């Protein structure tokens, strides 16, 4: 299976960790947030504020980077968080286990009613398998990085073997479920759906076990020999299994076209399986209606002033005289300026009174909102930034020149989120809502200098002139402030700071400060 293990490891931890800013790709960073339904009195239960301190040399400001560009460059994906059901509970008689629910549904199924609920539980089963295997792999790898003696390694080896027993249990349960679905003629309409789920779980097991095997081998500890052998065996078995089933997710180091097709197919399977967690969103621009009304009022008022002044000053004049024509032109210009001024005022008032966008979060099969998101963005002057945020920014300055720092532009984004208790009425297992925010910085780098620059240098040891190839980098500081209600309905504020090092080619690294 040809994979970039370094990238895979990075993606693994980014997908797992909440509240952190991570690199999504060369131009995008992302932030994952998690929300719980909280009963409030119309106030947002979660507020996220993002401050981007942008070097002035990048020439990103309110004149060169509009609100529309900002919202075009950001992406927000909202879905349910996978239920927190362990592999033990998944494979047990636990009533919340989608596996047990599915078995009960199949026993009581009426084919004439369709397979909607059965397919729902199948997809939920696949999501739980993926999340729990990923979580266990992340946990083991984190422990591997901390282990420093033989006892720690021995305990980890036991953990890995226990985990692999659970993976085997998933495979057995999957096989039994397949036998039940394919052996009964009433279940034949589920055959194609089952094959999709089967392929997804197989490639998921292979993927995460490959990442774990890489970490085990990098430790170079002989104590992991048994785990290494078993991991390799399970990985190869999954590959052989999908080849025998003639699935499309076949990876090959000698056949790039086959691997490309496998990656595409995996993307399609991800969408298919995650669909059960997706929430519908409907975005609105509340200030648009106010601005439209403001424009109409401005046009009407300006025309009224124009007509009134013309009637007042123009009545003694002959209609085709030069004086009348000049006066008409002047009054028309005044009318036009008055209209534009009032439109600008209405736009300014709308920005202050209304969010840029509001988003209704809805269940896939309902028009009723289970949550609401309000978004605001703007460039701020330093005197508009909260004193505690400015103080924190100044503490991060270190080697920066104060005069240069004072010239940087400050892009502000705020998201207010409220999740209603109705969010859990469809399925009590789906309580938490995940929000994945991504932002593309490519527009920030248009005016950046070339990523590599030549610098003349006299080597003091040899006396020879040399040309050094230097990286031209920029630092964007990001301050993330989260305000939310705890389960005890007490307000809590978390603040994190990050430094994004970028160049003309994109994001080079992100550091948490």
C-alpha positions as CSV (number, residue, x, y, z in Angstrom):
1,X,0.0,0.0,0.0
2,X,1.8,3.1,-1.2
3,X,1.2,6.0,1.3
4,X,3.0,9.0,2.5
5,X,3.5,8.0,6.2
6,X,4.6,11.4,7.3
7,X,1.5,13.1,5.9
8,X,-0.7,10.2,7.2
9,X,0.7,10.7,10.8
10,X,0.0,14.5,10.6
11,X,-3.5,14.0,9.3
12,X,-4.2,11.4,12.0
13,X,-3.4,13.7,14.8
14,X,-5.1,16.7,13.2
15,X,-8.3,14.7,12.8
16,X,-8.1,13.6,16.4
17,X,-7.3,16.8,18.3
18,X,-9.9,19.4,19.2
19,X,-9.2,23.1,19.7
20,X,-5.9,23.2,17.8
21,X,-5.0,25.0,14.6
22,X,-3.4,22.6,12.0
23,X,-2.2,22.7,8.5
24,X,-4.8,21.2,6.1
25,X,-2.7,21.6,3.0
26,X,-0.1,24.1,1.7
27,X,-2.5,27.0,1.8
28,X,-5.1,26.1,4.3
29,X,-5.2,25.8,8.1
30,X,-8.1,24.3,10.0
31,X,-9.6,24.4,13.4
32,X,-12.0,21.7,14.8
33,X,-14.5,22.7,17.5
34,X,-17.1,20.6,19.3
35,X,-20.5,21.8,20.6
36,X,-23.0,20.3,23.0
37,X,-26.7,21.2,23.1
38,X,-27.2,23.8,25.8
39,X,-30.5,25.4,26.9
40,X,-30.0,29.2,26.7
41,X,-32.3,32.2,26.5
42,X,-31.4,33.2,23.0
43,X,-27.8,33.9,23.8
44,X,-25.0,32.0,21.9
45,X,-23.6,29.1,24.0
46,X,-20.3,29.1,22.1
47,X,-18.4,32.1,20.7
48,X,-15.1,31.7,18.8
49,X,-13.1,34.8,18.0
50,X,-10.1,34.7,15.6
51,X,-7.6,37.5,15.4
52,X,-5.1,37.4,12.5
53,X,-2.2,39.8,12.8
54,X,-0.9,40.2,9.2
55,X,2.4,41.8,8.3
56,X,1.9,45.1,6.5
57,X,4.3,44.0,3.8
58,X,1.8,41.5,2.5
59,X,-0.5,44.4,1.7
60,X,-3.7,42.7,2.9
61,X,-6.2,45.3,4.2
62,X,-9.8,46.3,3.8
63,X,-9.1,47.9,0.4
64,X,-7.4,44.8,-1.1
65,X,-9.3,42.0,0.7
66,X,-13.1,42.3,0.9
67,X,-15.6,40.5,3.1
68,X,-16.8,38.5,0.1
69,X,-13.2,37.3,-0.5
70,X,-12.9,36.3,3.2
71,X,-16.1,34.2,3.1
72,X,-15.0,32.7,-0.2
73,X,-11.7,31.6,1.3
74,X,-13.2,30.0,4.4
75,X,-15.0,26.7,4.7
76,X,-17.2,25.5,7.6
77,X,-18.2,21.8,7.8
78,X,-20.8,21.0,10.4
79,X,-21.8,17.4,11.3
80,X,-22.5,15.2,14.3
81,X,-19.6,13.8,16.2
82,X,-19.3,10.0,15.9
83,X,-21.0,8.4,19.0
84,X,-18.5,7.6,21.8
85,X,-19.0,3.8,21.8
86,X,-16.0,1.7,22.6
87,X,-15.0,-1.4,20.5
88,X,-15.9,-3.5,23.6
89,X,-19.4,-2.0,23.8
90,X,-19.8,-2.1,20.0
91,X,-19.2,-5.9,20.0
92,X,-21.2,-6.5,23.1
93,X,-25.0,-6.8,23.7
94,X,-25.0,-3.0,24.5
95,X,-28.3,-1.5,23.4
96,X,-26.6,1.6,22.0
97,X,-24.4,-0.5,19.7
98,X,-25.4,0.0,16.1
99,X,-24.4,-3.6,15.5
100,X,-26.9,-4.9,18.0
101,X,-29.6,-2.5,16.8
102,X,-29.0,-3.6,13.2
103,X,-29.3,-7.3,14.1
104,X,-32.6,-6.6,15.9
105,X,-33.9,-4.6,12.9
106,X,-33.0,-7.4,10.5
107,X,-34.9,-9.9,12.6
108,X,-38.0,-7.7,12.7
109,X,-37.7,-6.2,9.2
110,X,-40.6,-5.7,6.9
111,X,-39.1,-5.5,3.4
112,X,-42.1,-3.5,2.1
113,X,-41.0,-0.6,4.4
114,X,-37.6,-0.3,2.8
115,X,-34.2,-0.4,4.4
116,X,-33.7,3.2,5.6
117,X,-33.2,2.5,9.3
118,X,-31.0,-0.6,8.5
119,X,-28.8,1.5,6.2
120,X,-28.6,4.2,8.9
121,X,-27.3,1.7,11.5
122,X,-24.9,0.2,8.9
123,X,-23.3,3.6,8.3
124,X,-23.2,4.4,12.0
125,X,-21.5,1.1,12.6
126,X,-18.8,1.9,10.0
127,X,-18.3,5.4,11.6
128,X,-17.9,4.0,15.1
129,X,-15.4,1.4,13.8
130,X,-13.3,4.1,12.1
131,X,-13.3,6.5,15.0
132,X,-12.5,4.0,17.7
133,X,-9.7,2.3,15.7
134,X,-8.2,5.8,15.0
135,X,-8.5,6.8,18.7
136,X,-6.7,3.7,19.9
137,X,-3.9,4.1,17.3
138,X,-3.4,7.7,18.3
139,X,-3.3,6.7,22.0
140,X,-0.7,4.0,21.4
141,X,1.5,6.3,19.3
142,X,1.3,9.1,21.9
143,X,2.4,6.6,24.6
144,X,5.2,5.3,22.3
145,X,6.6,8.8,22.1
146,X,6.7,9.0,25.9
147,X,7.9,5.5,26.8
148,X,11.5,5.5,28.1
149,X,12.0,2.1,29.7
150,X,11.5,-1.6,29.2
151,X,8.4,-1.8,31.5
152,X,6.6,1.0,29.5
153,X,7.4,-0.8,26.2
154,X,6.1,-4.1,27.7
155,X,2.9,-2.5,28.8
156,X,2.5,-0.9,25.3
157,X,3.1,-4.2,23.6
158,X,0.3,-5.8,25.7
159,X,-2.0,-2.9,24.8
160,X,-1.3,-3.4,21.1
161,X,-2.0,-7.1,21.2
162,X,-5.2,-6.5,23.1
163,X,-6.2,-3.8,20.6
164,X,-5.5,-6.2,17.7
165,X,-7.8,-8.8,19.3
166,X,-10.6,-6.2,19.2
167,X,-9.8,-5.5,15.6
168,X,-10.1,-9.3,14.9
169,X,-13.4,-9.1,16.8
170,X,-14.7,-6.4,14.4
171,X,-13.7,-8.6,11.5
172,X,-15.6,-11.6,12.9
173,X,-18.7,-9.5,13.6
174,X,-18.5,-8.0,10.1
175,X,-18.3,-11.5,8.6
176,X,-21.3,-12.7,10.7
177,X,-23.3,-9.7,9.6
178,X,-22.4,-10.2,6.0
179,X,-23.6,-13.9,6.2
180,X,-26.9,-12.8,7.7
181,X,-27.5,-10.1,5.1
182,X,-26.5,-12.2,2.0
183,X,-28.2,-15.4,3.1
184,X,-31.7,-14.1,3.3
185,X,-33.6,-13.2,0.1
186,X,-35.4,-10.3,1.7
187,X,-32.0,-8.6,2.4
188,X,-30.7,-8.7,-1.2
189,X,-31.5,-5.0,-1.8
190,X,-28.9,-4.2,0.9
191,X,-26.2,-6.2,-0.9
192,X,-24.6,-3.2,-2.7
193,X,-24.8,-1.0,0.4
194,X,-23.2,-3.8,2.5
195,X,-20.3,-4.1,0.0
196,X,-19.6,-0.3,0.3
197,X,-19.6,-0.6,4.1
198,X,-17.4,-3.7,4.0
199,X,-14.9,-2.1,1.7
200,X,-14.8,1.1,3.9
201,X,-14.1,-0.9,7.1
202,X,-11.5,-3.0,5.4
203,X,-9.5,-0.1,4.1
204,X,-9.9,1.7,7.4
205,X,-8.4,-1.2,9.3
206,X,-5.5,-1.5,6.8
207,X,-4.9,2.3,6.9
208,X,-4.6,2.8,10.6
209,X,-2.8,-0.5,11.3
210,X,-0.2,0.6,8.7
211,X,0.3,3.9,10.6
212,X,0.7,2.0,13.8
213,X,3.1,-0.5,12.2
214,X,5.2,2.5,11.1
215,X,5.4,3.9,14.6
216,X,6.2,0.5,16.1
217,X,9.1,0.0,13.6
218,X,10.5,3.4,14.2
219,X,10.8,2.7,17.9
220,X,13.3,-0.1,17.0
221,X,12.4,-2.0,20.1
222,X,12.8,-5.8,19.8
223,X,10.0,-6.3,22.4
224,X,7.5,-5.4,19.7
225,X,8.4,-8.2,17.4
226,X,5.2,-10.2,18.0
227,X,3.0,-7.1,17.5
228,X,5.0,-6.2,14.4
229,X,4.4,-9.6,12.9
230,X,0.7,-9.6,13.7
231,X,0.2,-6.1,12.4
232,X,1.9,-6.9,9.1
233,X,-0.2,-10.1,8.8
234,X,-3.5,-8.2,9.4
235,X,-2.6,-5.5,6.9
236,X,-1.7,-8.0,4.2
237,X,-4.9,-10.0,4.9
238,X,-7.1,-6.9,4.4
239,X,-5.3,-6.1,1.1
240,X,-5.8,-9.7,-0.1
241,X,-9.4,-9.6,1.1
242,X,-10.3,-6.6,-1.0
243,X,-8.5,-8.0,-4.1
244,X,-10.6,-11.2,-3.7
245,X,-13.8,-9.2,-3.4
246,X,-12.7,-7.2,-6.5
247,X,-13.1,-3.9,-4.6
248,X,-11.5,-0.7,-6.1
249,X,-9.4,0.3,-3.1
250,X,-6.3,-1.5,-4.3
251,X,-3.0,0.3,-3.7
252,X,0.1,-0.5,-5.7
253,X,3.6,0.9,-5.6
254,X,4.1,-0.2,-9.3
255,X,0.7,1.0,-10.6
256,X,0.2,4.7,-9.9
257,X,-3.1,4.7,-11.9
258,X,-4.5,1.9,-9.7
259,X,-3.5,3.8,-6.6
260,X,-5.1,7.1,-7.9
261,X,-8.3,5.2,-8.5
262,X,-8.1,3.8,-5.0
263,X,-7.7,7.2,-3.5
264,X,-10.7,8.5,-5.5
265,X,-12.8,5.5,-4.5
266,X,-11.8,6.0,-0.8
267,X,-13.0,9.6,-1.0
268,X,-16.3,8.5,-2.4
269,X,-16.7,5.9,0.4
270,X,-15.9,8.5,3.0
271,X,-18.7,10.7,1.7
272,X,-21.1,7.7,1.6
273,X,-20.4,6.6,5.2
274,X,-20.1,10.1,6.7
275,X,-23.5,11.1,5.2
276,X,-25.3,9.7,8.2
277,X,-23.6,12.3,10.4
278,X,-24.1,15.3,8.0
279,X,-26.4,18.2,9.0
280,X,-28.1,20.4,6.5
281,X,-27.2,24.1,6.6
282,X,-29.0,27.0,5.1
283,X,-27.1,30.3,5.0
284,X,-28.7,33.7,5.0
285,X,-27.5,37.3,4.7
286,X,-29.8,39.2,7.1
287,X,-28.3,42.6,6.3
288,X,-29.0,42.3,2.6
289,X,-32.7,43.0,3.1
290,X,-31.9,46.0,5.3
291,X,-29.4,47.3,2.7
292,X,-31.9,46.9,-0.1
293,X,-34.5,48.9,1.9
294,X,-31.9,51.5,2.8
295,X,-31.0,51.9,-0.9
296,X,-34.7,52.4,-1.8
297,X,-35.1,55.0,0.9
298,X,-31.9,56.8,-0.1
299,X,-33.0,56.9,-3.7
300,X,-36.4,58.2,-2.9
301,X,-35.2,60.8,-0.4
302,X,-32.5,62.0,-2.7
303,X,-35.0,62.3,-5.6
304,X,-37.4,64.2,-3.3
305,X,-34.7,66.7,-2.3
306,X,-33.6,67.1,-5.9
307,X,-37.2,67.8,-7.1
308,X,-37.9,70.1,-4.2
309,X,-34.7,72.2,-4.7
310,X,-35.3,72.3,-8.5
311,X,-38.8,73.5,-8.1
312,X,-37.8,76.1,-5.5
313,X,-34.8,77.6,-7.3
314,X,-35.7,76.7,-10.9
315,X,-39.3,78.1,-11.0
316,X,-38.3,81.7,-11.9
317,X,-36.0,80.5,-14.6
318,X,-36.7,79.8,-18.2
319,X,-36.6,76.0,-18.7
320,X,-34.2,76.1,-21.7
321,X,-31.9,78.8,-20.3
322,X,-28.2,78.2,-19.6
323,X,-28.7,79.1,-15.9
324,X,-31.5,76.5,-15.5
325,X,-29.4,73.8,-17.2
326,X,-26.3,74.5,-15.0
327,X,-28.5,74.6,-11.8
328,X,-30.2,71.3,-12.8
329,X,-26.8,69.6,-13.3
330,X,-25.5,70.9,-9.9
331,X,-28.6,69.7,-8.1
332,X,-28.5,66.4,-9.9
333,X,-24.8,65.9,-8.7
334,X,-25.9,66.9,-5.1
335,X,-28.8,64.4,-5.4
336,X,-26.5,61.6,-6.6
337,X,-23.9,62.3,-3.8
338,X,-26.7,62.3,-1.2
339,X,-28.0,59.0,-2.4
340,X,-24.6,57.4,-2.4
341,X,-23.9,58.8,1.1
342,X,-27.1,57.4,2.5
343,X,-26.5,54.0,0.9
344,X,-23.0,54.0,2.5
345,X,-24.6,54.9,5.8
346,X,-27.2,52.1,5.5
347,X,-24.4,49.6,4.7
348,X,-22.4,50.8,7.7
349,X,-25.5,50.5,10.0
350,X,-26.3,47.1,8.6
351,X,-22.8,45.9,9.4
352,X,-23.1,47.1,12.9
353,X,-26.7,45.8,13.5
354,X,-26.6,42.5,11.7
355,X,-24.1,39.6,11.3
356,X,-22.5,39.1,7.9
357,X,-24.3,35.7,7.6
358,X,-26.5,33.5,9.7
359,X,-26.7,29.8,9.2
360,X,-29.6,27.5,10.3
361,X,-28.4,24.0,11.2
362,X,-31.1,21.3,10.4
363,X,-31.5,17.6,10.5
364,X,-31.3,16.0,7.0
365,X,-34.9,14.9,7.1
366,X,-36.4,18.0,8.8
367,X,-36.9,21.7,8.2
368,X,-36.7,22.5,11.9
369,X,-33.5,24.2,13.0
370,X,-31.5,22.4,15.7
371,X,-28.9,25.2,15.9
372,X,-27.9,28.6,14.6
373,X,-24.6,30.2,13.6
374,X,-23.9,33.9,13.2
375,X,-20.7,35.1,11.6
376,X,-19.0,38.5,11.7
377,X,-15.7,39.6,10.0
378,X,-13.9,42.9,9.6
379,X,-10.5,44.6,9.7
380,X,-9.8,46.3,13.1
381,X,-7.7,49.2,14.0
382,X,-5.5,48.6,17.1
383,X,-7.8,50.8,19.2
384,X,-10.7,48.6,18.4
385,X,-9.1,45.4,19.7
386,X,-9.7,44.3,23.2
387,X,-6.9,45.4,25.6
388,X,-6.2,41.8,26.8
389,X,-5.8,40.6,23.2
390,X,-3.4,43.4,22.3
391,X,-1.4,42.8,25.5
392,X,-1.1,39.1,24.6
393,X,0.0,40.0,21.0
394,X,2.7,42.3,22.4
395,X,4.0,39.6,24.6
396,X,4.6,37.4,21.5
397,X,6.7,40.1,19.8
398,X,10.1,38.9,21.0
399,X,12.5,40.0,18.2
400,X,10.0,42.1,16.3
401,X,10.6,45.8,15.8
402,X,7.7,47.7,17.5
403,X,7.2,50.2,14.7
404,X,6.9,47.3,12.2
405,X,4.5,45.5,14.4
406,X,2.3,48.6,14.8
407,X,1.8,48.6,11.0
408,X,0.4,45.1,10.8
409,X,-3.2,44.7,9.8
410,X,-5.7,42.9,12.1
411,X,-8.3,40.7,10.5
412,X,-11.1,39.7,13.0
413,X,-13.6,36.9,12.7
414,X,-16.3,35.9,15.2
415,X,-18.6,33.0,15.1
416,X,-21.5,32.7,17.6
417,X,-23.1,29.2,17.8
418,X,-26.1,27.9,19.6
419,X,-27.1,24.2,19.5
420,X,-30.7,23.5,20.7
421,X,-31.7,20.5,22.8
422,X,-33.7,19.3,19.7
423,X,-30.4,18.2,18.3
424,X,-30.5,14.9,20.2
425,X,-34.2,14.1,19.6
426,X,-33.5,12.1,16.4
427,X,-30.9,9.8,18.1
428,X,-29.7,10.0,21.7
429,X,-26.3,8.6,20.6
430,X,-25.7,11.7,18.5
431,X,-25.2,14.5,21.1
432,X,-22.1,16.4,20.1
433,X,-21.8,18.5,17.0
434,X,-18.4,19.0,15.2
435,X,-17.5,22.2,13.4
436,X,-14.5,22.1,11.1
437,X,-13.3,25.6,10.1
438,X,-10.8,25.9,7.2
439,X,-9.2,29.1,5.9
440,X,-7.3,29.5,2.7
441,X,-4.4,32.0,2.9
442,X,-3.4,31.9,-0.8
443,X,-4.8,35.5,-1.4
444,X,-2.6,36.7,1.5
445,X,0.5,35.6,-0.4
446,X,-0.1,37.3,-3.8
447,X,2.2,40.2,-2.9
448,X,4.7,38.1,-1.0
449,X,8.3,38.0,-2.3
450,X,9.8,34.9,-3.9
451,X,10.2,32.0,-1.5
452,X,13.9,31.8,-2.1
453,X,16.3,34.8,-2.3
454,X,20.1,35.0,-2.9
455,X,22.2,36.8,-0.3
456,X,25.8,37.7,-0.9
457,X,28.1,36.5,2.0
458,X,31.8,36.8,2.7
459,X,33.0,33.7,4.4
460,X,35.2,34.8,7.2
461,X,37.1,31.5,7.3
462,X,38.0,31.4,3.6
463,X,37.8,35.0,2.6
464,X,35.7,33.8,-0.4
465,X,32.5,35.5,-1.6
466,X,29.5,33.1,-1.5
467,X,25.9,33.3,-2.5
468,X,23.5,32.0,0.2
469,X,20.1,30.8,-0.8
470,X,17.7,32.1,1.9
471,X,14.1,31.5,2.6
472,X,11.9,34.6,2.6
473,X,9.3,34.0,5.3
474,X,6.5,36.0,6.9
475,X,5.0,35.4,10.3
476,X,1.2,35.7,10.8
477,X,0.2,35.6,14.5
478,X,-3.2,34.1,15.3
479,X,-5.0,34.5,18.6
480,X,-7.9,32.2,19.2
481,X,-10.4,33.1,22.0
482,X,-13.3,30.7,22.9
483,X,-16.1,31.7,25.2
484,X,-18.6,29.0,26.1
485,X,-21.0,27.6,28.7
486,X,-20.0,24.5,30.6
487,X,-22.4,21.7,31.5
488,X,-22.9,23.5,34.9
489,X,-23.9,26.6,32.8
490,X,-20.9,28.6,33.9
491,X,-19.0,30.8,31.4
492,X,-15.5,29.7,30.6
493,X,-12.9,31.5,28.4
494,X,-10.0,29.8,26.7
495,X,-7.3,31.7,24.8
496,X,-4.7,30.1,22.5
497,X,-1.9,31.7,20.5
498,X,-0.3,30.4,17.3
499,X,2.4,31.5,14.9
500,X,1.9,30.7,11.2
501,X,5.2,30.8,9.2
502,X,4.4,31.3,5.5
503,X,6.2,32.1,2.3
504,X,5.2,32.6,-1.3
505,X,4.6,28.8,-1.7
506,X,2.2,28.5,1.3
507,X,2.2,27.6,4.9
508,X,5.5,26.1,6.1
509,X,4.6,25.4,9.8
510,X,2.3,26.3,12.6
511,X,3.5,26.6,16.2
512,X,1.4,26.8,19.3
513,X,3.0,29.5,21.5
